[in-house]
Amino acid sequence: MSSKWLPPDRRAVKVSFDAAFCQHLKQCSSGVVIRNNLGLVMGSGVVLYSHVADAFAAEALACLHAITFARDMRFRKVVVEGDSRTIVVKVQRDRESNLVAHTIARMGFKIGNSQCWVEEVPPDTVA
C-alpha cells in the first residue's frame, strides 16, 4: 500500500474525497480535491451537511460531493479516491494519500459554509 499520491493517466483527473464527522452535532463536512495527471489542482471544495446519522453516511455524502463536483466541472474521465473501503470498493491505498481532501473536510466546520476553489486549494492546505 502506497502513502504517496499517484496520478491518473493523462486523459483523466483524480478526485480525492474525505469527510469529517461531528457526532454530537450530527454534522459532517466533506472535502474534495481534483488533480490532473501532472498533480495540478483543477478544483477543490468543501460542503457542510446537517442531520447526518453517522460516519458512514458522512463518507457517502463526501463521495457524492466528489462525483457531483467533477461532473459540474465537466470532467469526463474521473478516478475517484477515498479512504472508506465500503464506499470506494477495492481502493488499496493508505489514508496519508488522501490527506489534502481530509484537511479540506475538517475546514468545513471552521468556515461554517460550503465553498469551492478552482485550480487551487484553500489557504493553509498543502497540495
N, C-alpha and C positions, 0 to 999 in steps of 0.2 A: 504494500500500500504506500502510495506516494503522498508526501505532505506538500509538494510543490504544485502550483497551478500549472496545468498542461493546456496548451492551446488547442482549439478545434482545427479542422482542416481549413484551407484557405478560403473556401466559399461559405463558411459557417461562422456563427458567433456563439460564444458560450455564455449562458445565462446562469449565474450563481445566485442562490437564494438562501435565506435563513430567517428564522423567527425568534423573537424574544417574547416570552410569555410571563405575564404578571398574574398569578393565580388569585390573589386576594381581590384584585380589581376586575378580574375576568376580562383583561385586555391583552392584546398582543400587537406587536409591531413587526412588520415584515420588511426585510432589506433585500434589495436586488442590485446586482451589478452585471452589466453586459459588456463583454470584451470581444474584440475581433481576434483573428489568428496571430496578430502581432502583439497582442496583450494590451492594445489601446482601449481605453474605456469609451464605449459608444453611448452609454447611459447608465444611470443608477437611480434608485428611488426608494422611498420608504412610505409605507401605508400603516396607519394606526387603526386597529379594529376594536370594537367594543362587543360585549356579550359573547365572549369566546369560551367554550366549555372547558377545553383542556389543551395541553401542549400538542397533542396530535392534530387537533383542529387548527391550531396556530400554524403548524408546519404545512398543512394542506392549504390554508389561506395564502401562505407565503409562496407556495408553488403556483397557485392560481395567479397571484400577483405577478410573478416572474413571467409566466406564459402570456398573460394578457399584455404586459408591458412590452415584451418582444414583438407581439403581434401589432400593437399600436404603433410601434416604431417601424413597422413594415419589414421586419426581418423574416426571410422565408426559410432559411435553413438554420435551425437552432439546436444546440446541445444544452440540455438542462442539467444543472448540477446542484445537489443539495445534500445535507448530512442526515436526512431521515431515510433509513433503508426501506421503510414501509412506503414512503411517498415516492421515492425515486428508486425503483426496483433495480437491483444489481449494480448500483453505483459503488464501486470499490475504491474509496479514497479516504484519506484522513480528514478530520474536521479542520485541521490547520489550513488546508487549501481553500476553505470557504470562509476564512477569517474576515475578509472585507465585507461580504454580504451580512455576516453576523454583526459586525461593528455598526453597519448601517441600520440593521434591525433594532439594535439597542438604542440608537439615536432617536428613534421614533418617539420614545417616551419623553426624552428631553425636549424635542421640538414641539410635541403636542399636536402635530397635524401631519398630513400626507404631503410629500414633495417628490419631485423628480429632477434629476440633473442630466443634461445632455452633454456627452463627450467629457464627462468628469465625474468625480465622486465628491461627496461633501467635504468641506474643510475638516481637518483633523482625522481624515481617513487616508491611510496609505494604500494606494492601488498597487 
